């Protein structure tokens, strides 16, 4: 940061702070809408074995949600992380393939009776997040 501030003045610091804020905000929103919503599950490990009963892939699906999967803007802005289930299952595959992969994952979940959580719009995911926070706050 020293060289940019030296060359550009405080504008470099201001630019850095703006970019950091926007990036942090987007990441926070993605994490909250993908994990802290009404229909995702929160599994605790067994007290004696410290293991979770579900196998890894099923655990990933049950504890994550997709949102706004038809929105190219949301997909671009989040780098495909709105396809959170697919991201957890296939982290090394490029996000441009997630829309096609999600169809296969949904079909497989239906076949094996595993709940697949998806919110069709960004607004519906936000509403579910708020309702979940309200529910947790009342507990």
ABEGO torsion letter per residue (X at the ends): XAAAAAAAEAAAAAAAAAAAAAAAAAAAAAAAAAABBAABBBBBBBAAAGBBABBAAAAAAAABBBBGAABAAAAAAAGGAABAAAAAABAABBAAAAAAAAAAAAAAAAAAGBBBBBBABAAAAAAAAAAAAAAAAAX
